[in-house]
Amino acid sequence: MYKKLEYKEAGKFEETRFEKIHNVVFDNSNIASIAVAQEIADLIRTKQADYKKCVLGLATGSSPIKVYEELVRMHHEEGLSFKNVVTFNLDEYYPMTKENTQSYWYFMHEHLFNHVDILPENINIPSGEVKPDEVHQFCIDYELKIKEAGGLDFQLLGIGRTGHIGFNEPGSHYNSGTRNITLDHITRIDAATSFLGIEHVPRVAITMGIGTIRKAKRIVLLAWGVNKASVIKETIEGEITADVPATYLQRHENVTFVLDEGASNDLTRVKTPWLVKNCIWTDDLMAKAVVWLSSKLDKSILKLTDKDYNYHGMSSLLVEQGSAYQMNINMFNKLQHTITGWPGGKPNADDTNRPERNTPAKKRVIIFSPHPDDDVISMGGTFDRLVEQGHEVHVAYQTSGNIAVSDEEALKFAEVSFDLNGEKSSASKIIKDLEAKKEYDVDSAAVRGLKGLIRRKESVAATRYVGIPDSQVHFLDLPFYETGRVKKDKLSEKDVAIMCDIITEIKPHQIYAAGDLADPHGTHKVCLDALFMALDQLKPESYMDDCWVWLYRGAWHEWDIHDIEMAVPMSPDQVLKKKQAIFYHQSQKDGVMFQGDDSREFWMRAEDRNKETAKKYNSLGMADYAAFEAFKRYHY
């Protein structure tokens, strides 16, 4: 049974007293998307029963993909008809042709319209092909068309990191209508991955206005992942401001924000629930509270006092624990015990308070790396430590990573090969394919093969440097990734079978995997899902009883201190060695294609993150290390 999204007025209850917009938090984006799709389906059926049109305002981007997928499923399996549905999309890049794979016209047909029985004449999407001198009139006509349809019954929204809804960027007016608008730089950075570089992202778009959106009878906004947590807090708890256009929704009488756990992270009732209500003090919540208090007061844990706890909403915790003194010692010891220089377990040592078991002394280890550099970027120091301490370490690169190699880089290698091998070499065809390639064309199979080979050889160079034989380096090339586009296929049984095969072959005592879930549709998330599905299938096997799974984070985020269950310290020399291992991935340096919103190179991000984790541990009263890599155990 799905969880209903019935609207409730925000800020009227103790635990939501900081909130100005109703929101519902789900365990994950899949469950949340199904609930939203069900509400839309219920509305469509209700309108059908009354012989009325159902007018939907629709969004694009990664957030609504699963909603559309569920609506398509209901059409095929439950008979949900869209013949009475009229749709109006929020926005479109300008200029932009319909046929362009980056257009929102293409997106909507690929994910929804081509798979349901909606009438083509009922589909309305802002046109990116309108002549410049006709854009103004087009926008007026779009507004009139919505009005003539009876207004929007339901508006689906996503939210950008600038706080934009549609493409209403900071500075948008409360009563703005459909218009063309210049895109914020952050918005263009966030779109750069899809366009294979920010230089290809349009600077202008046509968007419904804030005033248009506000007139919808019902609004549901979707937000997934920790990268949206900050703007969600600003929108739900902050003041109404043009700097964060989504805050205008505070004045709507029927709006619900649908969040996953990551997007809700910064809400007061989630991040610091003791400030809004009485808490049941679990061990995890107590650790979160003590670390928060220590950081807020800039005191080490052992210096916190009864007064500190009482003044910051934790008096009930003091009553439960007896005194700050004993609680501080317990928490200090708990954090201290997460630190280990023996990520594979320390042989012949008491492992009662250590993160890992001491037996077997030499473990078989698989490091799963979604892309061909995540292993050294995210856990290069731990990787090195495991090898040095004599464990049998295998690295399994889950995808080829070919899409992240630029055409210029591929051409360089192809030309070297051509000069060495002459006209008859395959390099000749690759050079011709690259020279004939047009913007947004999918790479030919030969070009993809070369780009994948570049990343393979970079990976092998790095693993040799760390010290493992080539026979322990595995390239899985999971099929879901091999589309030649940013958009990937769904996970298949073949993907999971490949994961099962490598685990069955090695029978590991330890598995390390990327647990970075910032983007629910990103490669890291899909690769992690493939692992989890494989673990479910292999769980009955006896060798899995002795296999522990540790999750690391990607280049952008680290585990919160209270979540860390194993922290591996790094000396200054190990920090340098990790950097050198990353440098072997030359195609991912100096203008990397998928830079994200951070201009630093990946080695800089990783190094700064590792140093910051060490700094946080030290501020809590732990030893002063150069850097830390952190892990959280996954129990399957």
C-alpha positions in Angstrom: 0.0 0.0 0.0 1.4 3.4 -1.0 1.8 6.3 1.4 -0.7 9.0 0.6 0.4 12.6 0.1 -2.6 14.3 1.8 -1.9 18.0 2.3 -1.4 19.2 5.9 -0.8 22.8 6.9 2.8 23.2 7.9 4.2 24.7 11.1 1.2 23.8 13.3 2.7 20.9 15.2 5.7 20.8 17.6 8.0 18.8 15.3 7.3 21.0 12.3 7.2 24.4 14.0 10.2 25.6 11.9 8.5 24.6 8.7 6.3 26.7 6.4 5.6 24.1 3.7 4.1 20.7 4.1 6.5 17.9 3.3 6.6 14.2 3.4 9.9 12.2 3.7 10.3 8.8 2.2 13.0 6.2 2.7 14.0 6.5 -1.0 13.1 8.2 -4.2 11.6 5.1 -5.8 8.9 4.7 -3.1 8.3 8.4 -3.1 7.9 8.5 -6.9 5.4 5.7 -6.8 3.3 7.6 -4.3 3.3 10.7 -6.5 2.4 8.7 -9.6 -0.5 7.2 -7.7 -1.8 10.7 -6.7 -1.7 11.7 -10.4 -3.4 8.5 -11.5 -6.1 9.0 -8.9 -6.7 12.5 -10.2 -6.9 11.4 -13.8 -9.4 8.7 -12.9 -11.5 11.0 -10.8 -11.7 13.5 -13.7 -12.5 10.6 -16.1 -15.4 9.6 -13.9 -16.8 13.1 -14.2 -16.1 13.3 -18.0 -13.7 16.2 -17.5 -10.3 17.0 -18.8 -7.3 16.5 -16.4 -4.8 19.3 -16.9 -1.3 18.5 -15.7 1.7 20.7 -15.4 4.8 18.6 -16.0 8.5 18.8 -15.2 11.7 17.4 -16.7 15.1 16.6 -15.2 16.2 13.5 -13.3 13.7 14.0 -10.4 10.4 12.9 -12.2 11.8 10.1 -14.2 10.6 7.3 -11.9 7.1 9.1 -11.6 6.7 8.8 -15.4 8.0 5.3 -15.4 5.3 4.3 -12.8 2.6 6.1 -14.8 3.6 4.2 -17.9 3.5 0.9 -15.9 0.0 1.7 -14.7 -1.1 2.5 -18.3 0.2 -0.9 -19.5 -0.7 -3.1 -16.5 -3.7 -1.3 -14.9 -5.4 0.3 -17.8 -4.8 3.9 -16.8 -5.8 6.0 -19.8 -4.4 9.4 -20.7 -7.0 10.3 -23.3 -8.6 12.9 -21.1 -5.2 14.4 -20.0 -4.0 17.8 -21.2 -0.4 18.6 -20.4 1.7 21.8 -20.2 5.4 21.5 -19.6 7.2 24.0 -17.5 10.0 25.0 -19.7 12.4 24.4 -22.7 15.9 25.5 -23.6 16.1 28.3 -26.2 17.1 27.9 -28.9 16.5 24.1 -29.1 15.1 21.8 -31.8 12.6 19.1 -30.9 14.9 16.4 -32.4 17.8 17.4 -30.2 18.3 14.7 -27.5 18.7 17.4 -24.9 15.4 19.1 -25.6 12.6 18.7 -23.1 10.3 17.8 -26.0 12.5 14.7 -26.6 12.7 14.0 -22.9 8.9 14.0 -22.4 8.3 11.8 -25.4 11.1 9.4 -24.4 9.9 9.0 -20.8 6.1 9.4 -21.0 4.3 10.4 -24.1 5.5 7.7 -26.5 4.4 5.0 -24.1 0.8 6.1 -23.2 -2.4 6.9 -25.1 -2.3 10.7 -24.7 -3.7 12.6 -27.7 -0.8 14.5 -29.5 -3.0 17.6 -29.7 -3.2 17.7 -25.9 0.6 17.9 -25.4 1.9 21.4 -24.9 5.6 22.1 -24.5 7.3 25.5 -24.8 9.0 25.7 -28.2 12.7 26.3 -28.5 12.3 26.9 -32.2 10.2 30.1 -32.1 11.7 33.0 -34.0 13.3 35.6 -31.7 10.8 38.3 -32.6 7.9 35.9 -31.9 8.9 34.7 -28.5 7.0 37.3 -26.6 3.7 36.5 -28.3 4.3 32.8 -28.0 4.6 33.2 -24.2 1.4 35.2 -24.1 -0.4 32.5 -26.1 1.0 29.8 -23.9 -0.6 31.5 -20.8 -3.9 31.9 -22.6 -3.9 28.2 -23.6 -3.5 27.2 -20.0 -6.3 29.5 -19.0 -8.6 28.2 -21.8 -7.9 24.6 -20.6 -9.3 25.6 -17.2 -6.0 26.1 -15.4 -3.6 23.5 -14.1 -5.3 20.9 -11.9 -1.9 19.5 -10.8 1.6 20.9 -11.1 4.7 18.7 -10.8 7.9 20.5 -9.9 11.6 19.8 -9.3 14.0 22.3 -7.7 17.4 23.5 -8.7 20.2 24.3 -6.3 19.6 28.0 -7.0 16.0 27.5 -5.7 14.5 27.7 -9.1 11.2 26.1 -10.0 10.8 25.7 -13.7 13.6 28.0 -14.9 12.5 30.8 -12.6 16.0 31.8 -11.5 16.8 34.0 -8.5 15.3 37.5 -9.0 12.1 36.1 -10.6 9.0 38.1 -9.6 6.1 36.7 -7.6 3.6 37.4 -10.3 5.8 36.6 -13.3 4.2 34.8 -16.3 5.6 32.6 -19.1 8.7 34.3 -20.6 12.2 33.8 -21.8 14.9 34.0 -19.1 18.7 33.9 -18.8 19.9 30.8 -17.0 21.9 31.2 -13.8 25.5 29.9 -14.0 24.9 27.3 -11.3 21.9 26.0 -13.3 24.1 25.7 -16.4 26.8 23.9 -14.4 24.3 21.4 -13.2 23.2 20.7 -16.8 26.7 20.4 -18.1 26.9 16.7 -17.6 23.9 16.1 -19.9 25.4 18.5 -22.5 28.9 17.0 -22.3 30.3 20.3 -21.1 29.1 23.7 -19.9 30.1 25.3 -23.2 27.2 23.4 -24.9 24.5 24.4 -22.4 22.1 27.1 -23.7 22.2 30.4 -21.9 18.5 31.1 -22.3 15.2 29.2 -21.7 11.5 29.7 -22.0 9.7 29.0 -18.7 6.3 29.2 -17.1 6.4 32.0 -14.5 6.0 31.9 -10.7 2.5 33.5 -11.1 1.5 30.7 -13.6 2.8 27.9 -11.3 1.0 29.5 -8.2 -2.4 29.3 -10.0 -2.2 25.5 -10.1 -4.9 23.9 -7.8 -2.4 21.4 -6.4 1.5 21.5 -6.5 3.9 18.6 -5.7 7.6 19.3 -5.7 10.2 16.5 -5.8 13.7 16.6 -4.3 16.1 13.7 -4.1 19.6 13.5 -2.7 21.9 15.4 -0.2 22.9 17.9 -2.9 19.4 19.3 -2.6 19.3 19.4 1.2 20.5 22.9 1.7 18.1 24.6 -0.7 15.2 22.5 0.6 15.9 23.8 4.1 16.0 27.4 2.8 12.8 26.9 1.0 10.8 25.2 3.7 12.2 27.0 6.8 13.5 30.3 5.4 11.8 33.6 4.6 10.1 34.3 1.3 12.7 35.9 -1.0 13.3 36.4 -4.7 16.8 35.0 -4.0 15.2 31.6 -3.6 12.2 31.6 -5.9 10.8 28.3 -4.6 10.1 30.1 -1.3 7.1 31.7 -3.0 5.4 28.4 -2.7 5.0 29.1 1.1 2.0 31.2 0.0 0.2 28.4 -1.9 -2.6 26.6 -0.1 -2.1 23.1 -1.4 1.6 22.3 -1.9 3.5 19.3 -0.7 7.3 18.7 -1.0 8.1 15.0 -1.5 11.6 14.3 -0.3 13.9 11.3 0.1 16.1 11.0 3.3 19.0 12.7 1.6 17.0 15.8 0.6 15.5 16.1 4.1 18.9 16.0 5.9 19.1 19.7 6.8 15.6 20.2 8.0 15.6 21.0 11.7 13.4 18.2 12.7 15.7 15.7 10.9 19.1 17.2 11.6 18.5 18.3 15.2 15.2 16.7 16.3 16.0 17.5 20.0 15.4 21.1 19.2 11.8 20.6 18.2 10.5 17.6 20.2 11.1 15.1 22.9 13.3 12.3 21.5 13.8 8.6 22.0 17.5 8.5 22.5 18.9 5.7 20.4 22.6 5.2 20.2 22.8 6.7 16.7 20.8 9.7 17.7 22.9 10.2 20.8 26.1 10.1 18.7 24.6 12.6 16.3 23.6 15.0 19.1 26.9 14.9 20.9 28.9 15.4 17.7 26.6 18.3 16.8 26.9 19.9 20.2 30.7 19.6 20.2 30.9 21.2 16.8 28.5 24.0 17.5 30.3 25.0 20.7 33.7 24.4 19.3 34.6 22.2 22.2 36.1 18.7 22.3 33.7 16.0 23.5 35.4 15.6 26.9 34.9 19.3 27.7 31.1 19.4 27.3 29.2 20.2 30.5 25.8 19.6 31.9 25.0 23.2 31.2 25.9 22.8 27.5 23.4 19.9 27.1 20.6 21.6 29.0 21.0 24.8 27.0 20.7 23.0 23.7 17.6 20.9 24.0 19.2 17.8 25.5 18.1 17.8 29.1 16.2 14.6 28.6 19.5 13.0 27.4 21.2 14.1 30.6 18.5 12.6 32.7 18.8 9.3 30.9 22.6 9.1 31.0 23.1 10.5 34.5 25.8 13.1 33.8 27.7 14.8 31.0 31.0 13.3 32.3 30.1 9.7 31.8 28.2 10.3 28.5 31.2 12.2 27.1 33.6 9.4 28.0 31.3 6.8 26.3 31.0 8.9 23.2 34.7 9.7 23.0 35.5 5.9 23.2 32.9 5.1 20.6 34.5 7.5 18.1 38.0 6.6 19.1 37.2 2.9 18.3 36.3 3.8 14.7 39.9 4.8 14.0 42.1 2.0 12.7 45.3 1.7 10.7 44.3 -1.9 9.9 41.3 -1.8 7.5 41.6 -5.5 6.9 41.7 -6.3 10.7 44.8 -6.5 12.9 46.2 -10.1 13.2 46.6 -11.5 16.7 45.0 -8.5 18.3 41.9 -8.1 20.5 39.3 -7.0 18.0 36.5 -6.4 20.5 36.6 -2.6 19.9 38.0 -2.6 16.4 35.9 -2.0 13.3 37.1 -5.1 11.5 37.7 -8.8 12.5 41.3 -10.0 13.1 40.6 -13.3 11.2 41.4 -14.4 8.7 44.7 -12.6 9.0 44.9 -12.4 5.2 41.6 -11.5 3.6 40.3 -11.6 0.0 39.1 -8.1 -0.8 37.0 -6.7 -3.7 37.0 -3.0 -4.3 34.1 -2.1 -6.6 34.7 1.1 -8.5 31.7 2.5 -10.5 34.1 4.5 -12.8 37.7 3.6 -13.5 39.1 6.1 -11.0 36.7 6.0 -8.0 38.9 3.4 -6.2 41.9 5.7 -5.9 40.0 8.9 -5.6 37.7 7.7 -2.8 39.8 5.2 -0.9 43.3 5.3 -2.4 45.0 5.4 1.0 43.0 2.4 2.3 43.6 0.5 -0.9 47.3 1.1 -0.4 47.1 0.0 3.3 45.3 -3.2 2.4 48.0 -4.1 -0.2 50.8 -3.3 2.2 49.3 -5.5 4.9 49.3 -8.5 2.6 45.6 -8.9 1.7 44.6 -10.3 -1.6 43.1 -7.2 -3.1 41.0 -7.2 -6.3 39.6 -4.1 -8.1 36.5 -4.5 -10.1 35.7 -1.5 -12.4 32.0 -1.7 -12.9 31.7 0.6 -16.0 34.1 1.5 -18.9 33.8 5.2 -18.1 34.2 5.9 -21.9 31.7 8.7 -22.0 33.9 10.8 -19.7 36.8 10.9 -22.2 36.7 14.0 -24.4 36.8 13.7 -28.2 40.1 15.7 -28.1 41.7 13.2 -25.8 40.5 10.3 -28.0 41.8 12.0 -31.2 45.2 12.4 -29.6 45.6 8.7 -28.9 44.1 7.8 -32.3 46.6 10.0 -34.1 49.5 8.4 -32.2 48.3 5.0 -33.1 47.9 6.0 -36.8 51.4 7.4 -36.9 52.7 4.1 -35.5 50.6 1.7 -37.5 49.7 3.5 -40.7 46.6 3.6 -42.9 45.5 0.0 -42.2 45.1 0.5 -38.5 41.7 0.9 -36.9 42.9 4.3 -35.8 42.1 5.6 -39.3 38.4 4.8 -38.9 38.3 6.3 -35.4 39.9 9.6 -36.7 37.3 9.8 -39.5 34.5 9.1 -37.1 35.7 11.8 -34.7 36.1 14.4 -37.5 32.6 13.6 -38.9 31.0 13.7 -35.5 28.4 16.5 -35.0 27.3 18.0 -31.7 25.3 15.6 -29.6 26.0 12.6 -31.9 26.5 9.3 -30.2 30.1 8.0 -30.5 30.6 5.2 -32.9 31.4 1.8 -31.4 35.1 2.2 -32.5 35.3 5.6 -30.7 33.7 4.2 -27.6 36.1 1.3 -27.7 39.1 3.6 -27.8 37.8 5.8 -25.0 37.1 2.8 -22.9 40.6 1.5 -23.6 42.2 4.8 -22.6 40.5 4.5 -19.2 41.5 0.8 -18.8 45.1 1.6 -19.3 45.0 4.5 -16.9 43.4 2.2 -14.3 46.0 -0.5 -14.8 48.8 2.0 -14.5 47.3 3.2 -11.1 46.8 -0.3 -9.7 50.3 -1.3 -10.7 51.6 1.7 -8.8 49.6 0.7 -5.7 51.1 -2.8 -6.1 48.6 -5.4 -7.2 49.1 -7.7 -10.2 47.1 -7.2 -13.4 45.4 -10.5 -12.8 43.6 -9.0 -9.8 42.2 -6.1 -11.9 38.8 -6.8 -13.4 36.8 -4.7 -16.0 33.1 -5.7 -15.8 31.8 -3.2 -18.4 28.2 -3.5 -17.1 25.8 -3.3 -20.0 23.5 -0.7 -18.5 26.3 1.9 -19.0 27.1 1.2 -22.7 24.6 3.5 -24.4 27.1 6.1 -25.6 24.9 8.7 -23.9 24.7 10.3 -20.5 21.3 8.6 -20.1 21.9 4.9 -19.3 19.7 1.9 -19.6 17.9 0.2 -16.7 19.7 -2.4 -14.7 19.2 -5.8 -16.2 19.6 -9.4 -15.1 22.8 -9.5 -17.1 24.3 -6.6 -15.0 23.5 -8.4 -11.8 24.8 -11.7 -13.1 28.1 -10.2 -13.9 28.3 -8.8 -10.3 27.4 -12.3 -8.9 30.0 -14.0 -11.1 32.9 -11.8 -9.8 31.8 -12.2 -6.2 31.4 -16.0 -6.6 34.8 -16.3 -8.2 36.7 -14.4 -5.5 34.6 -15.3 -2.5 35.7 -12.2 -0.6 35.9 -11.5 3.1 35.5 -7.8 2.4 33.7 -5.8 -0.2 34.2 -2.0 -0.6 31.7 -0.1 -2.7 30.7 3.5 -3.5 27.8 4.5 -1.3 27.4 8.0 -2.8 23.7 8.4 -3.4 23.5 12.1 -4.2 22.0 11.5 -7.6 19.4 8.7 -7.5 19.7 8.2 -11.2 23.5 8.5 -11.3 26.0 5.8 -12.2 27.1 5.4 -8.5 23.6 4.7 -7.4 22.9 2.2 -10.3 26.2 0.4 -9.5 25.3 0.2 -5.9 21.9 -1.2 -6.7 23.6 -3.8 -8.8 25.7 -4.8 -5.9 22.8 -5.0 -3.5 20.8 -7.1 -5.9 23.8 -9.4 -6.3 24.2 -9.7 -2.5 20.5 -10.6 -2.1 20.9 -13.4 -4.6 24.2 -14.7 -3.0 23.1 -14.4 0.6 22.3 -18.1 1.0 25.9 -19.1 0.0 27.9 -20.2 3.0 31.0 -18.0 2.1 28.8 -14.9 2.3 28.4 -15.4 6.0 32.0 -14.2 6.4 31.8 -11.3 4.0 31.5 -7.7 5.3 30.6 -4.8 3.1 32.0 -1.3 3.6 30.7 1.7 1.8 32.9 4.7 0.8 31.7 8.1 -0.5 32.5 9.8 -3.8 34.5 12.9 -4.5 31.8 15.3 -3.5 30.6 14.2 0.0 31.8 12.4 3.1 29.9 10.5 5.7 28.8 12.6 8.6 31.1 11.9 11.6 28.4 10.2 13.6 27.8 7.8 10.7 31.4 6.7 10.3 32.1 3.2 11.5 35.7 2.9 10.2 38.1 5.8 9.8 41.5 4.9 8.2 44.2 7.5 9.0 46.7 8.6 6.4 50.2 9.9 6.9 51.5 12.8 4.8 53.4 10.3 2.7 50.3 8.3 2.0 48.4 11.5 1.0 51.1 12.1 -1.6 51.0 8.5 -2.8 47.2 8.6 -3.2 47.6 11.8 -5.2 50.1 10.1 -7.5 47.7 7.2 -8.0 45.0 9.6 -9.1 47.4 11.4 -11.5 47.6 8.2 -13.6 44.0 9.0 -14.7 45.3 11.7 -17.1 42.1 11.8 -19.2 40.2 13.0 -16.1 42.5 15.9 -15.3 42.7 19.5 -16.7 39.2 20.3 -17.8 37.4 17.0 -17.0 34.1 16.7 -18.7 31.9 16.0 -15.6 33.3 18.6 -13.3 30.1 19.3 -11.4 29.8 22.6 -9.5 33.3 22.4 -8.1 36.2 23.8 -10.2 38.8 21.8 -8.3 40.3 18.7 -9.8 39.2 15.4 -8.4 42.5 14.9 -6.5 42.1 18.3 -4.8 38.5 17.5 -3.8 39.5 14.1 -2.4 42.6 15.5 -0.5 40.6 18.4 1.0 37.8 16.1 2.0 40.2 13.6 3.7 42.0 16.5 5.5 38.7 18.0 6.6 37.6 14.7 8.1 40.8 14.5 10.1 40.3 18.0 11.3 36.8 17.2 12.5 38.1 14.2 14.4 40.8 16.3 16.0 38.3 19.0 17.0 36.3 16.4 18.8 39.4 15.5 20.9 40.9 12.7 18.8 44.5 12.5 17.7 45.8 14.9 15.0 46.2 13.0 11.8 47.0 14.3 8.3 43.9 12.8 6.7 41.2 10.2 7.0 39.2 8.0 4.7 35.9 7.0 6.1 33.5 4.0 5.7 30.1 2.9 6.8 29.2 -0.8 7.1 26.3 -2.1 5.1 24.4 -5.0 6.6 22.7 -7.2 4.0 
